[in-house]
Amino acid sequence: MTFISKTHYADVVLIGGGIMSATLGAFIKQLEPDWTISLFERLDEAGLESSDPWNNAGTGHAALCELNYSPAAKDGSVDPTKALHINEQFQLSRQFWSYFVDNNLIGSPRKFINTVPHMSFVIGDDHVNFLKTRFEALKQHPLFRSMEYTEDQAQIAKWAPLIINGRDSKQRVAATRAAEGTDVDFGTLTRELTTYLANNGVEVNYGHDVTDIRRAPGGGWDLKLKYPASGEHGRIRAKFVFVGAGGGALHLLQASGIPESKGYGGFPVSGQFFRCTDEAIAAQHSAKVYGQASVGAPPMSVPHLDTRYVDGKRSLLFGPYAGFSTNFLKSGSYLDLPLSIRPGNIVPMLAVAKDNMDLTAYLIKEVAKRHEAKVEALREYYPKAAGGDWELITAGQRVQIIKKDPQKGGVLQFGTEVITARDGSIGALLGASPGASTAVPIMIELLQRSFPKNFKGWQSKLKEMMPGYGVKLNDNPELAAEIESSTARSLQLETATVNH
């Protein structure tokens, strides 16, 4: 018999079976093991939307190679602040995952994380000068102490031969490399955490849609449920709700009616990757090589040639090629965008449309790009690439945040944002990159905002799980080195080494 839900009440309901809900559920199960938790996922398994390894780049985002996290200022200088913040966030994620591995709560880390050096690679005088400035700004900080820089093609060829073989030897290029970079299969990690939840009393429901959220009389929330396979409907009441449904979060947040959701809209960006599963080619490249985004391109469209490990198999990925689709989820509806328009967000959405014509033009150009043009873009990073070795796959949908702005009316925001009701009874996550890599600090922020009375009492447990919690590792080099070393052992990764 199919059940919509075995219970009619839960302390916590998690909507969406991606890395965010799995991470939050794992936190709550550790912090409050007696709380009842129910998770609802519309697909047949956890981690199949944006968390799926072929729906994202799998980069353990630590700002080691992502140039858009440390853009050049008008005077040519580079401010490392954002890059440092993202690296600090990723260190928390590593500690959290290590705790679950060390305590045998999830399986082998080799199933979801592997060492893959992170590189930045640029072409031309202006880009080379920028990369050198960026390197000099980051290298002085402990979290980036292992980073190397070179303009020597022979040295770059040792690091990543595919990007140099066949290249004009007179072309001015430069690269940085951080050997401790990682590739992460967030789909597998999500399923590992969800299995832990299911084995510890959490009701995990697949194939279930949450169709509506309303305030319950006397407090909490009433959720309407649907099981499309059988047509059944049901309800569940929750004291706290987390909307971690990726691109589907905006609709449910709007349905809740909380004032904090007013004015938010979504701008969906689709994408494609080239994938190469030829083992002979994949064996020649061990790096995630990030370049510079094209003019007018959104930050998540930075081209990169990546080593990937999925289901234990090594392959290569190149892209993304950005596009536009009106659905908010890969498995969603083309009506998602028009149905998200509300009186409260139409002004911000129109303002964003007016102010981002270059982005719109770029996306139209990308959609119209022919196969051979996409292969030519690949050859900028892999000069000898043969188009027949690569298959084009569709990546996950990314819904960028549109929000009110007092000066412009509305702005398009790249990144993620936590939204919570004033009473803390419902929270949601909107946005995209660096997303999955920083799920741990993002969910800590949500816990702090949603459960302020409990949060102080959770400090010792959080510190037990993450010894560097509450400390800026970049300001504490010895602790940073100790934690990087200990998490590397737990996750079976290579440690950072400093080259003098």
N, C-alpha and C positions, 0 to 999 in steps of 0.2 A: 504494500500500500504506500502511496506517495503522501508525504506530509508537507504541508506548507510550512509549518513550524511545530516542533514538539512542545513548545512552551508558548504561553500567551503574555509573558512578561520577562524582561531581562534588565539587569542593571545597565548593561552596555549593548548597543547594537552597532555593528560595523557594517557599513554599506560599501560593497566592492571588495573583491578578493585580490587586490594588488599589493604591492610592497608596502604601501602606507598603512592599510588596514592590518596587514600581517604584523607589521612592526609595532603599531599601537596596541594590538591585541596581546602581543608578547610582553610588552611593557606592563600592561595592566595585570596580566596573569602573574607576573613576578611581584608586582607591587601590592596587589590586592587579590590573592589567590581565591578568596571566597566569593568574589563578585561573579554574577552570572553574565555570560557573554554569548551573543548570537551574531553570526556573520552571514551575510546574504550576498551571493554573487550570481549575476545573471547568466554567465557562461557555465560550461560543464566542468571547469577546473579552475584552480587559482592561478593567477599570474599569466593570463592569456592575452590581456590587452597591452597597455603600455609597458608592463613589466616583462613581457615575453622577450627573450633574447634577440629575436629577429625583428622586433618592433622598436628597438633602441640600439644605441651604439655600444652598450656594455662597458663604457668607460667608467672606471672608478674615479669620478671627478674630484681631483684634488688641486686643480689649477696648475698642474705641472706642465701641461702642454696647451691649454685652452687660452688662446691669445685674447679672446673677447672678455676674459675676466680681469684683464689688466690693460685696458686700452691706453693709447697715447693721448696726453693732454695737448692743448694747442701749442704749448711751448716745447713740445717734443719729449717731455719727461713722462715717466710711467709711475703711477701710484699703485703700490702693491697691496693696498688695504683690502680690496675685495678678494684678491687671490689668497691672501693670508687667511681671511675669514673662511673661505670655502675649504682650504686645506685643514683648518682646525675642525671644521664640521665633519670632514671625511675621517679624521682621526677618531672622532667619537663613534662613527659607524663601525670602524674597524674594531674598536674596543667592545662594542655591543655584540658584534658577530663572534668575537673571540670568546666572550663569556658563554655564549650558547654552545659553542664548540667544546670549550673546556669542561663544561658541565654535562656533556653528552645529551644536550637537549635537541640538537640537530645533528645531521650526519657529517660526513667528511667535508672539509672546506674545499677540497679539490674538485668537488662537484659544482661549486658556484663561484670560486675566485682563483685566479692564477696571476702570477707575476708576468707582466708584459710592459717593457719600458715605454715611457711616454716621451714623445718627441714633438717639437715644433719645427716646421720646415718652411722657409720663405725664399722667394726669388726676387731679385732686383734690389737696387741700391737703397731705396726708401724703406722697404720691408726689412732688409738686412740691418740697417741702422736702428730701426725700431726694435728688432729682436735682441740686438746687442744691448740696447738701453734697458730693455725688460730684464734680460739676464743679470745685468749689473744691479738693478733695483731689487731683484729677488734673491740673488746669491748670498747676500749679506745676512739673510734671515735663516735661523736654524732649520725651519721646516723645508727650506729649499737648498740646504747646504750641499747636497750631492749633485746638484744640477751642473751639467757640463755644456760648454759652448764651443762651436767651431764654424769656420767658413771654409774648411778644407774638404773638398769633395772626396778625397781618399778616406778621410776619417769618417765622413758620413756614410760612405759605402760600407765601412766595417760595421756601423750601427744598423743600417737598413739598405742593403745592396740594391733592392728593386727600384728605389727612388733615384739612384745615381746611374745605374747601367743604362747606356744609350743616351745620356744627357750631354749636351754641349759642355765641354770642359771649360770653356771661357765664360759660361753663364755664372753670374755672381749669385751664390746661394749661402744660406747659413742655417744652422740647426742647433737646438738645445736638446739635451737628453737627461731624463731622470730614470735610472735603472730600476727604481722600486715601484714604478707604476703598476696598475692592476687592470685586468679585464674581469668583469663581473657578470655572471649569468643571473640577472635579477628574477627571472622566471623561476629557476630552480630554487633560489634562495627564498622566494615567496612561498613556494610549495613546501619547503622544509619547515619554515616558521608556521605555516598553516597546519601542517601535520602535527607539529608540537602542540598547537592550540587544540586540535581535535582530540589528541591523546590525553589532554588535561581538562576535559569537561566543557570545552567550548562547543556549542552547537554550530556546525558549519553546514550551510545550505547552498548547494549549487543549483543552477537552473532556476533561480528565484529572482524576480524583479521586485524592487521596492518602487511602487507607482505613485505614492503620495506620502507626505509627512504633515501632520497637523498637531497643534498644541492639544495636549490631553487635559480634560477637566481635572483640576487639582494639582497639576504639574506633570512634567514629563512630556512624552510624545507618543502619538498613535501613528503607526505606520501601516499602510495598505500594502499587501503582498500579492503577487501573482505568480503562478507556476504555469508558464505558457504551454509546456508539454501536455498538460492534462486540462488546462483551462480553469484550474482551481484558484480560488481567491482566499485570502486570509488576512489576519491582523496581528500585530504584536505591539505591546506598549513598552516603552523604554524610558529609563530615567535619564540616560545620556545617549546621544546619537553622534556617530562620526560619519560624515559623508566623504568617503575616500574613493569615489567612483570615477576618478580621472575626468575625462571630458564630460561624463554624465553628471558630475557633481553640481554644475551650475543650475540645471533644471530642478534638482531636488532642493537645493539651497533656496531657490526662488519660491518653491512650493511651501517651504517652512514659514515664509512670511516674516522672518526676523528683520528688524530694521537694518541690521548690519549688512544684509545682502543687497540692499537697494543700490542701484547705480552700477552694479557690476554687469559686464557683458563678456562675451567670448569671441575670439577671432581664431578660427581653426586653420591650422597649417598642416597639410599632408606631406608625405615624402616617400622617396624610393631609395633603395640602396642597390649597388651592384654586389653580388656575392660570388666568390670563387671557392669551390670545394675541392679543387685539384690539389692533392696532397703534395705533389712535387713543387708546385708554385708556393703554396702556403708555407712550406718548410724553409723557404728562402727569406721570409720576412717575419721578424719578431719585434713588433713595435706598434704603437698607436701613433700615427704621424698626422698631426693637425696643422693646417695651413691658415691662411687669412680668408675671411668671408668676402664675397664679391660685394661691390658697392650696391647698396639697397637691399642686401640679403638680410634676413632675420638671423640673430645670433646662433640659432640651432642649425643653421645651414652651412656652418663652417665645414669645408671639405676635409676629409680625413681618410687615410688608408690604414686599416686596422687589422691586427691579428685578433681572432675571436676563438674562444673555446666554448662549444655548445655540445652537450651530451658527450663530453670527453674528446670530441673531434676538433681538430684545428682547421680553421678556414680563414679567408680574408674577406673584408668588407670595405667597400668604398662608397662614399656619398657624404651627406644625403643630397638628393635632387629634390628641391622643395616643390610643392604644388599647392593647390587649393581645392578643398572639398567642403561642402556645407555640413557634413556630419561631424559630430563631436567625439564619436568613438569609431574605431575601425569597423566594428560590427553594428554601428548606429544607423540613424536615418538621415537622409538628405534634408529632412525638415528640421533637424536639430537647431541650426542657426536661426531660421525665421521664427521658430517657436520660442526661442530664447528672448526675443525682443519684448520689452515691457515699457510702460510709460516712464518708469524711473531710469531706464538705461538707454533709451533711444537717442538722447542728446549726446552722451559720451560716445556711443557707437558711430553716430554721424560725424562727430568731431574727429574721431580716429580715422574714419574713411577719408575725410578731407585732408588730414595732415600726413597720411601715409600713402600717397599716390605712388611714390617710388617703390614702395614695398609691393603694392598691387601690380605695378608694371613688371616688377621682377618675377612675381609668382606666375603671371600670365606667360611671360617669356619662358620660364622653366617648364610649365605645362606643355608648351608648344615645342619644346626642344626634342629633336629627333634622336634616334638611338645612336647614330654615329657621332652626333655632337656630345652626347653623354660619354661616349668612349674617349673622345678627344679630351674632355675634362679629366677623365681618369689618367690619361697619358701625361698630364702635367705633373702628376705625382708618381707615375709608373710608366716611363717612356716606352717601354717595350711591351706594354699590355696588348694582348690579342682579344678583341671583342668577343670571340667565340668561347673564351674561357670563363666568361662572366654572365650570370643570369640576373635579371632585374626583379627585385622583390619589393613589395609594398610595406613600408614601415608603419608604425603606429601613428594615430592622430595626435597632434599637440594643439591644445586650445589655450592660446595666450590670453592674458587678462586685459580686459578693458575696464577702466575705472574712471570715476569722476575726477575732474581737475578744476580748481577754481579759476585758473587763468585760461586754459585751453578748452574747457568744457569736458574733455575726455582725453585720456592718454592710453597708449598701448604699452603694457608692462611685460617685459620678458623676465621669466623667473617664476617663483612660487610665492603664494601668500596664504597664510592661515587666517581664516575668518571664524570667529566664535560669537555666540550670542552673549549679551551682557550678563545673563545669569549662569553662563557656562554650560548650559544643558545640551547644546548642540555645537558642533564644530565641523569645519570643512576645509579642504585644501583645493585651491585653484592654481592653475599654471603648470609649467613644465620644468625644463632643465634649470639647475642640476638635479632636481627631483630625487630620483631613487637613491643616488649616492649619499644624499643628505637626509634620507628619511628619518634617521635616528634623531638628530638635533631638531628637525621639524616637529616630530612627534613629542619630543620633550617640551618644546614651546607650547604645543597644543595642550599637553597635560597641565602645564603651569597655568595657562589661561583658563582652562575648563574646571580644574580642581584646585583652586588656590588654597582652600582650607586643608586639603590633604597633602599638598605638595611639600610643605616643610617637613612633615613626618616621613616623606619618601627619600629624603636626602641621603641618608646612610646607605640605603639599598642601591640608589643610583650610583653612589660612589663605589660601592662594592662591584657593581656591574661594569663601571667605567672609571678606573682609577684617575683618569685625567679630567673627569667631569668637574666643571667649575673652575678650571685652571686654563690659562692661555699657555699652551705648550710652547709657542714661539718665544714667550718670555721666560721659559724655564727649560733651557737646552738639555740639561741632564735628564729631567723627567721625560722630555720629548724623546730623547734617544732610548731611554729605558722602555717607554711604552711602544715605540715603533718596533723595538727588538722583540718585546714580549708578544705583541700582536702578530708579528711576522712568524714567530715560532708556532703560535696557536693556529694561524691560518695557512701555515706551510708556504710562506712567501719569502722572497729574498729581502734582505735588509738593505737600507740605504748605506752606500759607502762613499766616503769623501775622497775625491782625487785631488792631490796637491801638485 
